[in-house]
Amino acid sequence: MSQKTMTKEEYLNKVKEIDTTSEAPKQLEDTDFLTVAKERRSVRQYDPDFKIDKREIRELLETAALAPSSSNLQSWRFLVIEDQAEKERLLPIANNQQQIVDASVVIAVLGDREAYKNADRIYSQIAEKGNMPEDIKDMYVNSIFDNYGSFPKERLAKIAHIDGGIAAMQLMLAAKAKGYDTVPMGGYDEAQFIEAFNVPENYETVMLLSLGKGTKAGFQKTRLPIDDILQWNRFE
Ligand SMILES: Cc1cc2nc3c(=O)[nH]c(=O)nc-3n(C[C@H](O)[C@H](O)[C@H](O)COP(=O)(O)O)c2cc1C
């Protein structure tokens, strides 16, 4: 194997150069879950003139927020970057990945380490629906405050990353089902992003996602064989 390496920016952008796919992303007639899961790809080329309207973006985020979360505390938070000038500002922070400026929007999936402070609001909704007696609700809320309130920052951060990752996946699949494309991105400078977009101190940055109308399908799926990643019962 050659010893040559690339900078992070070269590595992230080379992918578009070597992607010789000529067809556009598949528009699915069948949006059955398994078809959507199989057909979603990371798409890095977008129609810069195509704008998804806010109502649809809100609907996609509502679907994303149906994802499960730790104690139903829904720690995900979304920053939707739609202004072209704001996307331009993000571009160098995200290693000049062109999809930042070409896709309709960039969605920063964030996670609130203090999401547990909404426990009363969330569990009151559950009680109001008649799904939990009031006294049990109070016990739940008190326990959540005791537990989450005493967790170290790292543990709250881990929870925020897990919740946010699951919601991000649901968002990508919902987008595909609705005829849009996405690419998740970890290739950005987190500290610069936090600073430039005034991300609150108690928020984790989980990932960025470009969302828009893809013009090139992206790579076909390649995955390790299932037996290389699967173990039954316990490790020897
Ligand atoms: C956490 C995470 C970070 C990623 N970061 C980037 C990125 O910065 N730029 C990019 O072009 N793709 C990025 N990807 C996309 C992966 O390269 C892609 O998911 C992988 O190659 C599999 O391809 P598929 O999504 O088409 O199945 C990222 C994916 C994940 C899950």
The ligand as a MOL file (V3000), in Angstrom:
LIG
                    3D

  0  0  0     0  0            999 V3000
M  V30 BEGIN CTAB
M  V30 COUNTS 31 33 0 0 0
M  V30 BEGIN ATOM
M  V30 1 C -20.5680 10.5990 11.7030 0
M  V30 2 C -20.3620 10.6680 10.2100 0
M  V30 3 C -19.5460 11.6570 9.6930 0
M  V30 4 C -19.3950 11.7800 8.2950 0
M  V30 5 N -18.6590 12.8270 7.8060 0
M  V30 6 C -18.6470 13.0550 6.4730 0
M  V30 7 C -18.0810 14.2410 5.9550 0
M  V30 8 O -17.6250 15.1240 6.6780 0
M  V30 9 N -18.0940 14.4140 4.6230 0
M  V30 10 C -18.6390 13.4970 3.7630 0
M  V30 11 O -18.6130 13.7490 2.5550 0
M  V30 12 N -19.1960 12.3520 4.2250 0
M  V30 13 C -19.2370 12.1150 5.5540 0
M  V30 14 N -19.8750 11.0070 6.0530 0
M  V30 15 C -20.5520 10.0870 5.1390 0
M  V30 16 C -19.8560 8.7310 5.0240 0
M  V30 17 O -18.6970 8.8670 4.2370 0
M  V30 18 C -20.8350 7.7300 4.4100 0
M  V30 19 O -21.9280 7.5760 5.2770 0
M  V30 20 C -20.2010 6.3640 4.1690 0
M  V30 21 O -19.1860 6.4540 3.2070 0
M  V30 22 C -21.2280 5.3220 3.7080 0
M  V30 23 O -21.8920 5.7590 2.5590 0
M  V30 24 P -23.4750 5.8830 2.4810 0
M  V30 25 O -23.8960 6.9270 3.5100 0
M  V30 26 O -23.7600 6.3440 1.0860 0
M  V30 27 O -24.0870 4.5660 2.7980 0
M  V30 28 C -20.0180 10.8460 7.4310 0
M  V30 29 C -20.8280 9.8480 7.9820 0
M  V30 30 C -21.0210 9.7740 9.3450 0
M  V30 31 C -21.9480 8.7200 9.8940 0
M  V30 END ATOM
M  V30 BEGIN BOND
M  V30 1 1 1 2
M  V30 2 1 2 3
M  V30 3 2 2 30
M  V30 4 2 3 4
M  V30 5 1 4 5
M  V30 6 1 4 28
M  V30 7 2 5 6
M  V30 8 1 6 7
M  V30 9 1 6 13
M  V30 10 2 7 8
M  V30 11 1 7 9
M  V30 12 1 9 10
M  V30 13 2 10 11
M  V30 14 1 10 12
M  V30 15 2 12 13
M  V30 16 1 13 14
M  V30 17 1 14 15
M  V30 18 1 14 28
M  V30 19 1 15 16
M  V30 20 1 16 17
M  V30 21 1 16 18
M  V30 22 1 18 19
M  V30 23 1 18 20
M  V30 24 1 20 21
M  V30 25 1 20 22
M  V30 26 1 22 23
M  V30 27 1 23 24
M  V30 28 2 24 25
M  V30 29 1 24 26
M  V30 30 1 24 27
M  V30 31 2 28 29
M  V30 32 1 29 30
M  V30 33 1 30 31
M  V30 END BOND
M  V30 END CTAB
M  END
